[in-house]
């Protein structure tokens, strides 16, 4: 009988995307083959406590997974001799060896290189991008700068620190120098799922938009408004990454494709394949792989674009190194659309991590 691989799935986290992580983890846990994998479920609460969760998966989204009856304090040890978890049982410490880590942590403290640093210290292979690529893709200012140096079209922007918010005239001067006019999108430099993102139509709306962004991060980006179709491409691989054969289109049914539109209501329609010219889709796939390589990504990333109304020009918006894996998330949907089963996609990600 083949020995099962010991996998730890990490979820939750001190992040504004805590609930999304629980939804993604529930979906992933339900698709990991129990004949291949022995799974330890390691959760991180909103306030940063680490707990081994031994309850039913449904509790992650339909109940209180942190209840004492379902959890035991546990941590991932940075000591390579442990190569796994330290579980603090009432009668002593249990050491559980782990062969592979599968982080399902979105946003701050999960997708930004912080927890990846702990993974590196532990010496345990893990799914997804490394420390530098995770940090560079999470910080949208650095993403923009690297893409620009690499010749990948992206939006014009101005980065603003929280201490600069009291000088709107100086900010507008920088906007003018960068060729950015109202309306603009204002977003936290380090956040995902459109948390803290808003649109400022004029100077009067800019302070409130910046304040919303600064609630999530100490740095905000002011980006030019790009008018066109929002589309996404999935990339899979390490040294020879591939882009999904199809690309997907996001059709927001209100002005801003925000957190609620992505996960909480029915104000967004998804189209696979995207309703764009074939040459635009092919350019998206090419630029997605190019950006993935420039930023040093490995394992997976979802790459988001705008297809501009004028000339169908393709402009890259951002890369997500741990994209959503919920039932409505674009990343798994794109590969499933071309015939790859959800469980097979997880197998591929695990194999890439072991590589």
C-alpha positions as CSV (number, residue, x, y, z in Angstrom):
1,X,0.0,0.0,0.0
2,X,1.4,3.4,-1.0
3,X,2.1,5.7,1.9
4,X,0.0,8.8,1.9
5,X,1.7,12.2,1.6
6,X,1.3,14.2,4.8
7,X,0.0,17.7,3.8
8,X,-0.8,20.6,6.0
9,X,-3.4,23.0,4.6
10,X,-3.1,26.5,6.2
11,X,-6.1,28.9,6.2
12,X,-7.6,31.9,7.9
13,X,-5.0,34.5,8.9
14,X,-4.6,38.1,10.2
15,X,-6.0,39.6,6.9
16,X,-8.9,41.4,5.6
17,X,-9.4,38.4,3.3
18,X,-10.0,36.0,6.2
19,X,-13.4,34.9,5.1
20,X,-12.3,34.3,1.5
21,X,-9.5,32.1,2.9
22,X,-12.1,30.0,4.8
23,X,-14.2,29.6,1.6
24,X,-11.1,28.6,-0.5
25,X,-9.9,26.2,2.1
26,X,-13.3,24.5,2.3
27,X,-13.3,23.9,-1.4
28,X,-9.7,22.7,-1.5
29,X,-10.1,20.3,1.4
30,X,-13.2,18.8,-0.3
31,X,-11.2,18.0,-3.5
32,X,-7.9,16.7,-2.0
33,X,-7.9,12.9,-2.7
34,X,-8.0,11.1,0.6
35,X,-6.4,8.0,-1.0
36,X,-3.3,10.1,-1.8
37,X,-3.1,12.6,1.1
38,X,-3.3,12.6,4.9
39,X,-4.3,16.2,5.6
40,X,-3.7,18.3,8.7
41,X,-5.8,21.4,8.9
42,X,-3.9,24.3,10.4
43,X,-5.9,27.5,11.0
44,X,-4.9,31.0,12.0
45,X,-7.5,33.1,13.8
46,X,-8.2,36.7,13.1
47,X,-6.1,37.7,16.1
48,X,-3.1,35.4,15.1
49,X,-3.6,32.3,17.1
50,X,-2.5,29.0,15.4
51,X,-4.8,26.0,15.9
52,X,-4.9,22.5,14.6
53,X,-8.5,22.1,13.4
54,X,-9.9,18.6,13.7
55,X,-13.6,19.3,13.0
56,X,-15.8,18.9,10.0
57,X,-14.9,21.1,7.0
58,X,-18.4,22.7,6.9
59,X,-17.6,24.5,10.2
60,X,-15.1,26.7,8.3
61,X,-17.9,28.6,6.6
62,X,-21.1,27.5,8.4
63,X,-20.0,27.6,12.1
64,X,-17.3,28.4,14.5
65,X,-14.2,26.4,13.6
66,X,-12.3,27.9,16.5
67,X,-14.4,26.1,19.1
68,X,-12.3,24.4,21.8
69,X,-13.9,21.0,21.0
70,X,-12.5,21.2,17.4
71,X,-9.1,22.7,18.0
72,X,-5.7,22.2,19.7
73,X,-3.0,24.9,19.9
74,X,-0.3,24.1,17.3
75,X,2.4,25.8,15.3
76,X,4.6,25.2,12.3
77,X,8.1,24.7,13.7
78,X,10.9,26.6,12.0
79,X,13.3,23.9,13.3
80,X,14.1,21.7,10.3
81,X,14.7,18.7,12.7
82,X,10.9,18.9,13.4
83,X,10.0,19.2,9.7
84,X,6.4,19.8,10.6
85,X,3.9,20.8,13.4
86,X,4.2,21.1,17.1
87,X,0.8,20.2,18.6
88,X,0.3,21.1,22.2
89,X,-1.8,18.3,23.6
90,X,-2.9,18.3,27.2
91,X,-0.5,15.4,27.9
92,X,2.4,16.9,26.1
93,X,3.8,18.1,22.7
94,X,3.0,16.0,19.6
95,X,5.5,16.3,16.7
96,X,3.8,15.7,13.4
97,X,6.1,15.4,10.3
98,X,4.7,17.2,7.3
99,X,5.8,16.5,3.7
100,X,4.2,19.5,2.1
101,X,2.5,22.8,3.0
102,X,-0.5,24.1,1.1
103,X,-1.1,27.7,2.1
104,X,-4.7,28.9,1.4
105,X,-4.0,32.3,2.9
106,X,-5.1,35.4,0.9
107,X,-3.8,39.0,1.4
108,X,-1.6,40.4,4.1
109,X,0.4,37.9,6.2
110,X,-0.3,35.1,3.8
111,X,0.3,36.2,0.2
112,X,3.0,38.8,0.8
113,X,6.1,36.7,1.6
114,X,5.8,36.7,5.4
115,X,4.5,33.2,5.9
116,X,6.6,32.0,3.0
117,X,9.7,33.0,5.0
118,X,8.6,30.7,7.8
119,X,8.1,27.9,5.2
120,X,11.7,28.4,4.0
121,X,13.0,28.2,7.6
122,X,11.1,25.0,8.1
123,X,12.6,23.3,5.1
124,X,9.2,22.0,4.0
125,X,8.2,22.3,0.3
126,X,5.1,24.5,-0.2
127,X,2.6,25.3,-2.9
128,X,3.0,28.7,-4.6
129,X,5.5,31.5,-5.0
130,X,8.5,32.2,-2.9
131,X,9.3,35.1,-0.6
132,X,10.5,37.7,-3.1
133,X,7.9,37.0,-5.8
134,X,5.1,37.0,-3.2
135,X,6.2,40.3,-1.8
136,X,6.7,41.9,-5.2
137,X,3.3,40.9,-6.5
138,X,1.6,41.9,-3.3
139,X,3.0,45.4,-3.2
140,X,1.4,47.0,-6.3
141,X,3.9,49.8,-6.5
142,X,6.8,47.3,-7.0
143,X,4.6,45.2,-9.3
144,X,4.1,48.3,-11.5
145,X,7.8,49.2,-11.5
146,X,9.0,45.7,-12.4
147,X,6.5,45.4,-15.2
148,X,7.5,48.8,-16.6
149,X,11.2,47.8,-16.6
150,X,10.2,44.6,-18.3
151,X,8.2,46.3,-21.0
152,X,4.8,45.0,-19.9
153,X,2.0,47.5,-20.4
154,X,0.4,48.6,-17.1
155,X,-1.5,51.5,-15.7
156,X,0.0,54.9,-14.9
157,X,0.1,55.4,-11.1
158,X,1.3,57.5,-8.2
159,X,2.3,56.0,-4.8
160,X,1.2,57.9,-1.7
161,X,2.3,57.3,1.9
162,X,-0.1,57.9,4.7
163,X,1.9,60.9,5.9
164,X,1.5,62.6,2.6
165,X,-2.3,62.6,2.6
166,X,-2.5,66.0,4.2
167,X,-1.0,67.6,1.1
168,X,-3.6,67.0,-1.7
169,X,-2.1,69.8,-3.9
170,X,1.3,68.1,-3.9
171,X,-0.4,64.8,-4.7
172,X,-2.3,66.3,-7.6
173,X,0.9,67.8,-8.9
174,X,2.5,64.4,-9.0
175,X,-0.7,63.0,-10.7
176,X,-0.4,65.7,-13.4
177,X,3.3,64.9,-13.9
178,X,2.4,61.2,-14.4
179,X,-0.4,62.1,-16.9
180,X,-3.2,60.9,-14.6
181,X,-6.6,62.8,-14.6
182,X,-9.8,62.2,-12.7
183,X,-11.6,59.9,-12.2
184,X,-9.0,57.7,-10.6
185,X,-8.9,54.5,-8.7
186,X,-7.4,54.6,-5.2
187,X,-6.3,51.3,-3.6
188,X,-4.1,50.0,-0.8
189,X,-0.6,49.0,-2.1
190,X,-0.8,45.8,-0.1
191,X,-4.2,44.2,-0.1
192,X,-6.3,42.0,-2.3
193,X,-9.9,41.1,-3.2
194,X,-10.5,44.8,-3.9
195,X,-10.6,45.6,-0.2
196,X,-10.1,49.3,0.5
197,X,-10.5,50.2,-3.2
198,X,-12.6,53.1,-4.3
199,X,-13.1,55.5,-7.1
200,X,-12.4,59.3,-6.8
201,X,-14.2,61.3,-9.4
202,X,-12.6,64.7,-8.4
203,X,-10.4,66.4,-5.8
204,X,-13.3,66.5,-3.3
205,X,-13.6,62.7,-3.3
206,X,-9.8,62.0,-3.1
207,X,-9.3,62.4,0.7
208,X,-12.0,59.8,1.6
209,X,-10.7,57.4,-1.0
210,X,-7.2,57.7,0.4
211,X,-8.5,57.3,3.9
212,X,-10.2,54.0,2.9
213,X,-7.0,52.7,1.4
214,X,-4.9,53.7,4.4
215,X,-7.2,51.7,6.7
216,X,-5.7,48.6,5.0
217,X,-2.1,49.7,4.4
218,X,0.3,52.6,5.0
219,X,0.8,53.1,1.3
220,X,-1.8,53.8,-1.4
221,X,-1.8,53.9,-5.2
222,X,-3.7,56.3,-7.3
223,X,-4.1,54.8,-10.7
224,X,-5.5,56.1,-14.0
225,X,-8.9,54.8,-14.9
226,X,-8.7,52.3,-17.7
227,X,-12.0,51.9,-19.7
228,X,-12.5,48.5,-21.1
229,X,-13.2,44.8,-20.3
230,X,-11.7,43.2,-17.2
231,X,-10.2,39.8,-18.0
232,X,-8.1,37.3,-16.2
233,X,-5.7,34.5,-17.2
234,X,-4.4,31.6,-15.0
235,X,-0.8,30.6,-15.1
236,X,0.6,27.3,-13.8
237,X,4.2,26.0,-13.6
238,X,7.7,26.6,-12.4
239,X,10.5,27.1,-14.9
240,X,8.2,26.5,-17.9
241,X,4.9,28.0,-17.0
242,X,1.8,27.7,-19.1
243,X,-1.2,30.0,-19.4
244,X,-4.7,28.7,-19.4
245,X,-6.0,28.0,-22.9
246,X,-9.0,30.2,-22.3
247,X,-9.1,33.6,-20.5
248,X,-12.1,34.7,-18.4
249,X,-14.0,38.0,-18.4
250,X,-15.4,39.8,-15.4
251,X,-18.6,41.7,-16.0
252,X,-19.3,43.9,-13.0
253,X,-23.0,44.9,-12.9
254,X,-22.1,48.0,-10.8
255,X,-19.3,50.6,-11.1
256,X,-16.8,48.9,-8.9
257,X,-15.8,45.2,-8.9
258,X,-15.3,45.1,-5.1
259,X,-15.2,42.5,-2.3
260,X,-18.9,42.1,-2.2
261,X,-19.2,41.7,-5.9
262,X,-16.5,39.0,-5.9
263,X,-17.8,36.9,-3.0
264,X,-21.0,38.1,-1.4
265,X,-23.7,38.9,-4.0
266,X,-24.8,38.5,-7.6
267,X,-23.6,41.8,-9.0
268,X,-20.9,40.1,-11.1
269,X,-21.1,37.9,-14.2
270,X,-18.2,35.6,-15.3
271,X,-17.7,34.7,-18.9
272,X,-15.4,31.8,-20.0
273,X,-14.1,32.3,-22.6
274,X,-13.9,36.1,-22.5
275,X,-15.9,38.0,-25.1
276,X,-12.8,39.6,-26.6
277,X,-11.0,39.2,-30.0
278,X,-8.8,36.1,-30.3
279,X,-5.7,38.3,-30.8
280,X,-6.4,40.1,-27.5
281,X,-6.8,36.8,-25.7
282,X,-3.5,35.5,-27.1
283,X,-1.7,38.7,-26.1
284,X,-3.1,38.3,-22.6
285,X,-1.7,34.8,-22.4
286,X,1.7,35.9,-23.7
287,X,2.0,38.9,-21.3
288,X,0.8,36.7,-18.4
289,X,3.6,34.3,-18.8
290,X,6.1,37.2,-19.4
291,X,5.0,39.0,-16.2
292,X,5.0,35.7,-14.2
293,X,8.7,35.1,-15.2
294,X,9.7,38.8,-14.6
295,X,8.4,38.6,-11.1
296,X,9.9,35.2,-10.3
297,X,6.6,33.4,-9.8
298,X,6.4,29.7,-9.3
299,X,3.5,27.3,-8.9
300,X,0.6,29.5,-9.8
301,X,-0.7,33.0,-10.2
302,X,-3.8,34.6,-11.6
303,X,-3.0,37.6,-13.9
304,X,-5.6,40.3,-14.3
305,X,-5.9,42.6,-17.3
306,X,-7.9,45.4,-18.9
307,X,-8.7,45.1,-22.6
308,X,-9.1,48.8,-23.6
309,X,-12.0,49.9,-25.7
310,X,-9.7,51.9,-28.0
311,X,-7.9,49.4,-30.2
312,X,-8.4,46.4,-27.9
313,X,-5.0,47.2,-26.3
314,X,-4.1,44.8,-23.5
315,X,-2.9,46.3,-20.2
316,X,-1.9,44.3,-17.1
317,X,-3.5,45.2,-13.9
318,X,-2.0,42.9,-11.2
319,X,-0.9,39.4,-10.3
320,X,-2.4,37.3,-7.5
321,X,0.0,34.7,-6.2
322,X,-2.6,32.8,-4.1
323,X,-5.8,33.5,-6.0
324,X,-9.2,32.5,-4.7
325,X,-10.2,28.8,-4.8
326,X,-13.8,29.2,-3.9
327,X,-16.6,27.6,-6.0
328,X,-16.9,30.8,-8.1
329,X,-13.2,31.7,-8.4
330,X,-11.7,32.3,-11.8
331,X,-8.4,30.5,-11.4
332,X,-9.7,26.9,-11.0
333,X,-12.6,27.7,-13.3
334,X,-10.3,28.5,-16.2
335,X,-8.4,25.2,-15.9
336,X,-11.6,23.2,-15.3
337,X,-13.1,24.8,-18.4
338,X,-10.4,23.1,-20.6
339,X,-11.0,19.7,-19.1
340,X,-8.8,19.6,-16.0
341,X,-10.6,18.3,-12.9
342,X,-10.4,20.4,-9.8
343,X,-8.6,17.5,-7.9
344,X,-6.2,17.1,-10.8
345,X,-5.3,20.8,-10.6
346,X,-4.5,20.4,-6.9
347,X,-2.3,17.4,-7.8
348,X,-0.4,19.5,-10.3
349,X,0.2,22.3,-7.8
350,X,1.4,19.7,-5.2
351,X,3.8,18.2,-7.8
352,X,5.1,21.6,-8.7
353,X,5.8,22.3,-5.0
354,X,7.7,19.1,-4.7
355,X,9.7,19.9,-7.8
